[in-house]
């Protein structure tokens, strides 16, 4: 999206999973399950999208993604999947 000389877009830092019930709170499972199919551990897939604002030679990141300091247990719990990390995605687009 371009707005008054600013280029605004989303960069991706991968996918991860969190408990569906925790994400939707008081919304009953039969309602949110119509839109998001949980896995066997009741987790739904979410994306880590980072808002990027570019103006001339300046680039601002509104969020910095999820990082890469996860141990094996955390990788298993959150089922983190990355085809490329945030820096790789940014370098191909900025």
Buried (B, 14 or more C-beta within 10 A) or exposed (E): EEEEEEBBBBBBBBBBBBEBBEBBEEEEEEEBBEEBEBEEEBBBBBEBBBEBBBEEEEEEEEBEBBEEEBEEEEEEBBBBEBEEBBEBBBEEEE
